[in-house]
């Protein structure tokens, strides 16, 4: 496997590695999921986009039968069918990946939700999920893990936010979006809030240690994850032990009752 730069394309089913050699640390499997509405436009036309009944049919056609009650309720309450489609595709993919890793059926996958929304392990399998725009990122690991994917939204003045809230960048340069993804990954890895880790120095990936605040003394290993064009992504695991992220493109089946994930055999 070869290291690839952030933003490089990830071929379907072809793993690429980011981080340190696998034999020196933890291996995290990260699956990129395309949740773009264009992938489900035929379903939209088939079931309609406006009525509550149409929304229920959309969720069902996208594999929503495997979702838990809370997930289905949220999908039905989202503002638009596009948002609902993205949400359902991401959560169905996460369930299919967890099913492949644990031997459960996707509909039987269960987890507890922590105080700040971090999902608990599934039969001992640690995992995390992030969504942004038309992308989702699902991570599976033998240890607690946090991942974040961020679409570079031109409507957000990210440099102004970074100047106000983040550790000053050397020379005033650097990728503020990437730093925000690293911070969000750190917060999710320990089940915390982004607000409580904003003072972490994540100007570069690697070992990060909180010098103050609620997580004073906590360490993380932080790595950047190859992401689709126009997005950035990061992964964090608690503690000083390095990790390697193996990135794959998930081929979502999207069919209720089918608990296979295209390419999942390569993961385990």
GUKE-56507 format. One line per 5 residues: their letters; for each residue x, y, z of N, C-alpha, C. Coordinates in steps of 0.2 Angstrom, whole numbers, plus 5000, padded with zeros to 4 digits. Example, Ala and Ser with C-alpha at 12.3 -4.5 7.8 and 13.67 -1.06 7.14 Angstrom:
AS = 5066/4972/5039/5062/4978/5039/5066/4984/5039 | 5064/4989/5035/5068/4995/5036/5064/5000/5039
END
This chain:
XXXXX = 5004/4994/5000/5000/5000/5000/5004/5006/5000 | 5002/5011/4997/5006/5018/4997/5002/5023/5000 | 5006/5028/5003/5003/5034/5005/5001/5038/5000 | 4995/5041/5001/4992/5046/4996/4991/5053/4999 | 4991/5058/4995/4990/5065/4998/4982/5066/4999
XXXXX = 4981/5070/5004/4974/5072/5005/4971/5075/4999 | 4965/5072/4997/4962/5075/4991/4962/5070/4985 | 4967/5065/4986/4968/5061/4980/4962/5056/4980 | 4960/5054/4973/4955/5050/4973/4956/5043/4975 | 4951/5040/4978/4951/5033/4981/4947/5028/4976
XXXXX = 4951/5024/4973/4947/5019/4968/4943/5014/4972 | 4937/5013/4969/4932/5008/4972/4936/5001/4973 | 4936/4999/4980/4938/4993/4982/4946/4992/4982 | 4949/4998/4981/4957/4998/4981/4959/5001/4987 | 4962/4998/4992/4964/5001/4998/4970/5005/4997
XXXXX = 4970/5011/5001/4976/5015/5001/4978/5016/5008 | 4984/5017/5010/4986/5018/5017/4988/5025/5018 | 4986/5028/5024/4988/5034/5026/4991/5034/5033 | 4997/5036/5035/4999/5036/5042/5006/5033/5042 | 5007/5029/5047/5013/5025/5048/5012/5018/5046
XXXXX = 5018/5014/5045/5017/5007/5044/5013/5003/5048 | 5009/4999/5046/5004/4995/5050/5007/4991/5056 | 5013/4989/5055/5016/4985/5060/5018/4989/5066 | 5018/4995/5066/5020/4999/5071/5014/5002/5075 | 5008/5001/5073/5003/5004/5077/4996/5001/5076
XXXXX = 4991/5004/5077/4984/5002/5076/4982/5003/5069 | 4978/4999/5067/4975/4999/5060/4968/5001/5060 | 4967/5007/5057/4960/5009/5057/4957/5008/5049 | 4951/5005/5049/4948/5005/5042/4943/5010/5041 | 4944/5014/5036/4940/5020/5034/4937/5019/5028
XXXXX = 4930/5019/5028/4926/5018/5022/4923/5025/5019 | 4924/5027/5013/4921/5033/5010/4915/5030/5007 | 4909/5034/5008/4903/5033/5006/4900/5039/5002 | 4898/5037/4996/4895/5043/4991/4888/5043/4993 | 4886/5049/4996/4879/5049/4998/4875/5054/4994
XXXXX = 4878/5056/4988/4876/5061/4983/4869/5060/4981 | 4864/5065/4981/4857/5064/4978/4857/5061/4971 | 4862/5062/4967/4862/5059/4960/4862/5052/4960 | 4864/5049/4966/4865/5042/4966/4858/5039/4967 | 4853/5043/4969/4846/5040/4971/4841/5044/4967
XXXXX = 4843/5048/4962/4838/5052/4958/4832/5048/4956 | 4833/5041/4953/4828/5037/4951/4823/5035/4956 | 4825/5034/4962/4821/5033/4968/4817/5039/4969 | 4819/5045/4969/4815/5051/4970/4809/5051/4965 | 4811/5050/4959/4806/5050/4954/4800/5045/4955
XXXXX = 4803/5039/4958/4798/5034/4958/4793/5035/4964 | 4795/5038/4970/4791/5039/4975/4789/5046/4977 | 4791/5051/4973/4789/5058/4974/4794/5061/4980 | 4793/5067/4980/4798/5071/4985/4795/5075/4990 | 4788/5076/4990/4785/5081/4994/4781/5078/5000
XXXXX = 4777/5073/4999/4773/5070/5004/4776/5066/5010 | 4773/5065/5016/4776/5061/5021/4776/5054/5018 | 4771/5052/5015/4771/5045/5012/4777/5044/5007 | 4778/5049/5003/4784/5049/4998/4790/5048/5002 | 4791/5052/5008/4797/5052/5011/4798/5045/5014
XXXXX = 4793/5042/5017/4793/5035/5020/4795/5030/5014 | 4792/5031/5008/4794/5026/5003/4801/5027/5001 | 4804/5033/5001/4811/5035/4999/4815/5031/5004 | 4814/5032/5010/4818/5029/5015/4818/5021/5015 | 4812/5018/5013/4812/5011/5012/4816/5009/5006
XXXXX = 4815/5013/5001/4819/5011/4994/4826/5011/4995 | 4829/5015/5000/4836/5016/5001/4839/5011/5006 | 4835/5006/5008/4837/5002/5013/4835/5003/5020 | 4831/5008/5021/4829/5010/5028/4826/5005/5032 | 4824/4999/5030/4821/4994/5034/4826/4992/5039
XXXXX = 4833/4992/5038/4838/4990/5042/4839/4995/5048 | 4837/5001/5047/4838/5006/5052/4834/5005/5059 | 4837/5008/5064/4833/5008/5070/4828/5013/5071 | 4824/5012/5076/4818/5017/5076/4820/5025/5076 | 4825/5026/5080/4828/5033/5081/4831/5035/5074
XXXXX = 4834/5031/5070/4837/5033/5064/4831/5034/5059 | 4826/5030/5059/4821/5031/5054/4817/5037/5056 | 4816/5039/5062/4812/5045/5064/4816/5051/5062 | 4823/5051/5063/4827/5057/5061/4826/5058/5053 | 4827/5052/5050/4827/5053/5042/4820/5056/5040
XXXXX = 4815/5054/5043/4808/5057/5041/4807/5064/5043 | 4811/5066/5048/4810/5073/5050/4815/5078/5047 | 4820/5076/5043/4825/5080/5040/4821/5085/5035 | 4824/5091/5034/4821/5096/5030/4819/5094/5023 | 4823/5090/5020/4822/5089/5013/4823/5082/5011
XXXXX = 4821/5079/5006/4822/5073/5003/4830/5071/5002 | 4833/5077/5000/4840/5076/4998/4844/5074/5005 | 4842/5078/5010/4846/5077/5016/4844/5070/5019 | 4838/5068/5018/4835/5062/5021/4839/5056/5017 | 4840/5057/5010/4843/5052/5006/4851/5051/5009
XXXXX = 4854/5057/5010/4861/5057/5012/4862/5053/5019 | 4857/5055/5023/4857/5052/5030/4856/5044/5030 | 4851/5042/5026/4850/5035/5026/4855/5031/5022 | 4858/5034/5017/4863/5030/5014/4869/5029/5018 | 4871/5035/5022/4877/5034/5027/4876/5029/5032
XXXXX = 4870/5029/5035/4868/5025/5041/4867/5017/5038 | 4864/5016/5033/4864/5010/5030/4871/5007/5029 | 4875/5011/5026/4882/5009/5025/4886/5007/5031 | 4885/5011/5036/4888/5010/5043/4885/5003/5045 | 4879/5002/5045/4876/4996/5047/4879/4990/5043
XXXXX = 4879/4990/5037/4882/4985/5033/4889/4983/5034 | 4893/4988/5035/4900/4987/5037/4901/4984/5044 | 4897/4986/5049/4897/4983/5056/4894/4976/5055 | 4890/4975/5051/4887/4968/5050/4893/4964/5048 | 4896/4966/5043/4902/4962/5040/4907/4961/5045
XXXXX = 4908/4965/5049/4914/4965/5054/4912/4960/5060 | 4905/4960/5062/4903/4957/5068/4899/4950/5067 | 4897/4949/5061/4893/4943/5059/4886/4944/5060 | 4884/4950/5062/4877/4952/5063/4873/4953/5057 | 4867/4953/5057/4863/4956/5051/4863/4964/5052
XXXXX = 4862/4968/5047/4862/4975/5048/4857/4977/5052 | 4851/4974/5052/4845/4976/5056/4846/4975/5063 | 4851/4970/5065/4852/4968/5072/4858/4972/5075 | 4861/4976/5071/4866/4980/5074/4864/4985/5079 | 4866/4985/5085/4864/4990/5090/4870/4993/5094
XXXXX = 4869/4999/5096/4874/5003/5100/4871/5008/5104 | 4874/5009/5110/4872/5014/5114/4875/5021/5112 | 4872/5026/5113/4874/5033/5111/4877/5037/5117 | 4883/5039/5117/4886/5043/5123/4883/5050/5124 | 4885/5053/5129/4883/5060/5131/4883/5065/5125
XXXXX = 4888/5065/5121/4889/5070/5116/4888/5066/5109 | 4885/5061/5109/4883/5058/5103/4887/5053/5100 | 4893/5051/5104/4897/5046/5101/4894/5039/5101 | 4894/5035/5096/4891/5028/5096/4896/5024/5100 | 4893/5019/5104/4896/5014/5108/4898/5009/5103
XXXXX = 4902/5004/5106/4905/4998/5102/4899/4993/5100 | 4900/4990/5095/4895/4985/5093/4898/4978/5093 | 4896/4974/5098/4899/4968/5100/4907/4968/5100 | 4909/4974/5104/4916/4975/5105/4919/4979/5099 | 4916/4980/5093/4919/4983/5087/4918/4991/5088
XXXXX = 4924/4994/5089/4924/5002/5090/4923/5004/5083 | 4919/5010/5082/4918/5013/5076/4916/5020/5077 | 4915/5024/5071/4913/5031/5071/4911/5033/5064 | 4907/5038/5064/4904/5040/5057/4904/5047/5057 | 4905/5050/5051/4905/5057/5050/4901/5058/5043
XXXXX = 4897/5064/5043/4894/5065/5036/4895/5073/5035 | 4896/5074/5029/4896/5081/5027/4895/5082/5019 | 4890/5086/5017/4888/5086/5010/4886/5080/5007 | 4889/5078/5002/4888/5072/4998/4893/5066/5000 | 4896/5067/5006/4901/5062/5008/4900/5059/5015
XXXXX = 4901/5053/5016/4901/5050/5023/4908/5046/5024 | 4910/5046/5030/4916/5042/5032/4914/5038/5038 | 4915/5031/5037/4914/5026/5042/4921/5023/5044 | 4922/5023/5051/4929/5020/5053/4927/5014/5058 | 4931/5009/5057/4931/5003/5061/4938/5002/5064
XXXXX = 4939/5001/5070/4945/5001/5074/4945/4996/5080 | 4951/4993/5082/4951/4989/5088/4951/4994/5094 | 4952/5000/5093/4952/5005/5099/4947/5010/5098 | 4945/5014/5103/4941/5020/5102/4944/5024/5096 | 4939/5027/5092/4941/5031/5086/4936/5036/5085
XXXXX = 4939/5042/5082/4935/5047/5079/4937/5049/5072 | 4932/5050/5068/4934/5053/5061/4929/5059/5060 | 4932/5063/5055/4928/5068/5053/4929/5070/5045 | 4924/5071/5042/4925/5073/5035/4921/5080/5034 | 4925/5085/5031/4922/5091/5030/4922/5093/5023
XXXXX = 4916/5096/5020/4916/5099/5013/4918/5106/5014 | 4923/5108/5010/4925/5115/5010/4919/5120/5007 | 4915/5122/5012/4909/5126/5010/4912/5133/5009 | 4911/5136/5003/4913/5143/5002/4909/5148/5005 | 4903/5146/5008/4899/5151/5012/4902/5152/5019
XXXXX = 4907/5148/5021/4910/5149/5028/4916/5152/5028 | 4917/5157/5031/4924/5161/5032/4928/5157/5037 | 4931/5152/5035/4934/5147/5039/4941/5150/5042 | 4944/5155/5038/4950/5158/5041/4948/5163/5047 | 4943/5166/5046/4940/5170/5052/4939/5166/5058
XXXXX = 4936/5161/5057/4934/5156/5063/4941/5154/5066 | 4945/5152/5061/4952/5149/5064/4956/5154/5068 | 4955/5161/5065/4959/5166/5068/4956/5168/5075 | 4950/5166/5076/4946/5168/5082/4947/5162/5088 | 4946/5156/5085/4946/5151/5090/4952/5146/5090
XXXXX = 4956/5145/5085/4961/5140/5085/4968/5143/5087 | 4972/5138/5088/4979/5140/5089/4982/5144/5083 | 4985/5149/5084/4988/5153/5078/4992/5149/5074 | 4991/5149/5067/4995/5146/5062/5002/5149/5061 | 5007/5145/5061/5014/5148/5060/5014/5152/5053
XXXXX = 5015/5158/5053/5016/5162/5047/5009/5164/5044 | 5004/5163/5048/4997/5164/5045/4994/5160/5040 | 4998/5155/5038/4996/5150/5033/4994/5143/5036 | 4991/5139/5031/4989/5132/5033/4982/5131/5031 | 4980/5125/5032/4973/5123/5030/4969/5123/5036
XXXXX = 4965/5128/5036/4960/5129/5042/4955/5123/5042 | 4952/5121/5036/4948/5116/5036/4951/5109/5038 | 4957/5108/5036/4960/5102/5039/4961/5102/5046 | 4963/5108/5049/4963/5108/5056/4957/5107/5060 | 4951/5110/5057/4945/5109/5060/4943/5101/5060
XXXXX = 4945/5098/5054/4943/5091/5054/4947/5087/5059 | 4953/5089/5060/4958/5085/5065/4955/5086/5072 | 4952/5092/5074/4950/5094/5080/4943/5090/5082 | 4939/5090/5076/4933/5086/5077/4934/5079/5078 | 4939/5076/5075/4941/5069/5076/4943/5068/5083
XXXXX = 4947/5072/5085/4949/5071/5092/4944/5071/5097 | 4939/5076/5096/4933/5077/5101/4929/5070/5101 | 4928/5068/5095/4924/5062/5094/4927/5055/5096 | 4934/5055/5096/4937/5049/5099/4937/5048/5106 | 4936/5054/5110/4935/5053/5117/4928/5054/5119
XXXXX = 4923/5055/5115/4916/5057/5116/4915/5063/5119 | 4919/5068/5117/4919/5075/5120/4916/5080/5115 | 4916/5086/5116/4914/5092/5112/4919/5095/5109 | 4918/5098/5103/4923/5102/5099/4925/5108/5103 | 4920/5111/5106/4922/5117/5110/4927/5116/5115
XXXXX = 4928/5109/5118/4933/5108/5123/4939/5106/5121 | 4940/5106/5114/4947/5104/5111/4950/5109/5107 | 4946/5115/5106/4949/5120/5101/4956/5123/5103 | 4958/5122/5109/4965/5124/5111/4970/5119/5109 | 4968/5113/5106/4974/5108/5104/4978/5111/5099
XXXXX = 4984/5110/5099/4988/5112/5093/4988/5106/5088 | 4984/5107/5083/4984/5102/5078/4986/5105/5071 | 4991/5109/5071/4994/5112/5065/4997/5107/5061 | 4999/5101/5064/5002/5096/5060/4999/5089/5063 | 4998/5084/5059/4996/5078/5061/5002/5075/5066
XXXXX = 5000/5069/5070/5004/5066/5074/5002/5066/5081 | 5007/5066/5086/5005/5066/5093/5002/5073/5095 | 4997/5073/5098/4994/5079/5101/4992/5078/5108 | 4993/5083/5112/4992/5082/5120/4989/5089/5122 | 4983/5088/5126/4980/5094/5129/4984/5096/5135
XXXXX = 4985/5103/5134/4989/5106/5140/4985/5109/5145 | 4978/5110/5143/4974/5113/5148/4967/5111/5146 | 4962/5114/5150/4955/5112/5148/4952/5106/5151 | 4946/5104/5149/4943/5098/5152/4947/5091/5150 | 4951/5091/5145/4955/5085/5143/4962/5086/5145
XXXXX = 4964/5090/5149/4971/5092/5151/4975/5085/5152 | 4980/5084/5149/4984/5078/5149/4982/5072/5145 | 4976/5073/5141/4974/5068/5136/4979/5068/5130 | 4980/5063/5127/4984/5062/5121/4980/5059/5116 | 4982/5061/5110/4979/5058/5104/4984/5057/5098
XXXXX = 4983/5052/5094/4987/5051/5088/4982/5054/5083 | 4984/5059/5079/4980/5062/5074/4983/5061/5067 | 4979/5059/5062/4981/5058/5055/4976/5061/5050 | 4979/5063/5045/4974/5065/5039/4972/5059/5035 | 4966/5060/5032/4963/5054/5028/4962/5057/5021
XXXXX = 4964/5053/5016/4963/5055/5009/4955/5056/5008 | 4953/5061/5005/4946/5063/5005/4945/5065/4997 | 4938/5064/4996/4937/5066/4989/4938/5074/4987 | 4938/5075/4981/4940/5082/4979/4935/5087/4982 | 4937/5093/4985/4933/5098/4988/4931/5096/4995
XXXXX = 4935/5091/4998/4933/5089/5005/4940/5088/5009 | 4940/5088/5015/4946/5085/5019/4943/5080/5025 | 4948/5076/5027/4945/5072/5032/4951/5070/5037 | 4950/5068/5043/4955/5066/5048/4952/5061/5052 | 4957/5057/5056/4956/5052/5060/4960/5053/5067
XXXXX = 4957/5051/5072/4961/5052/5079/4959/5046/5083 | 4964/5043/5087/4963/5038/5092/4966/5040/5098 | 4963/5039/5104/4966/5041/5110/4973/5038/5112 | 4977/5042/5115/4983/5039/5117/4989/5040/5112 | 4995/5039/5114/5001/5041/5110/5003/5036/5104
XXXXX = 4999/5030/5104/5001/5025/5100/4999/5027/5093 | 5004/5026/5088/5002/5028/5081/4997/5024/5078 | 4993/5026/5073/4989/5022/5069/4990/5023/5061 | 4988/5018/5058/4988/5018/5050/4980/5018/5048 | 4978/5022/5044/4972/5022/5041/4972/5019/5034
XXXXX = 4968/5014/5033/4967/5010/5027/4960/5013/5024 | 4961/5016/5018/4955/5019/5016/4952/5015/5010 | 4945/5014/5010/4942/5011/5004/4936/5014/5002 | 4933/5013/4996/4927/5016/4994/4922/5011/4995 | 4916/5012/4999/4911/5008/5000/4906/5008/4994
XXXXX = 4904/5002/4992/4899/5001/4987/4893/4999/4990 | 4888/5003/4992/4882/5002/4995/4877/4998/4991 | 4874/4993/4994/4869/4989/4991/4863/4993/4991 | 4861/4996/4997/4855/5001/4997/4849/4997/4996 | 4848/4990/4997/4842/4987/4997/4840/4984/5003
XXXXX = 4834/4985/5005/4832/4982/5012/4832/4974/5011 | 4834/4971/5016/4835/4964/5017/4841/4961/5014 | 4845/4965/5011/4852/4963/5008/4857/4966/5013 | 4860/4962/5016/4865/4964/5021/4872/4963/5019 | 4873/4963/5012/4880/4963/5010/4882/4970/5008
XXXXX = 4889/4971/5008/4892/4978/5006/4897/4976/5000 | 4896/4979/4995/4901/4977/4989/4908/4979/4991 | 4912/4974/4990/4919/4976/4992/4920/4974/5000 | 4915/4972/5004/4917/4972/5011/4921/4966/5012 | 4922/4961/5008/4926/4956/5009/4933/4958/5010
XXX = 4935/4963/5007/4942/4966/5007/4944/4969/5014 | 4939/4970/5018/4940/4973/5024/4942/4969/5029 | 4941/4962/5029/4942/4958/5035/4945/4952/5032
END
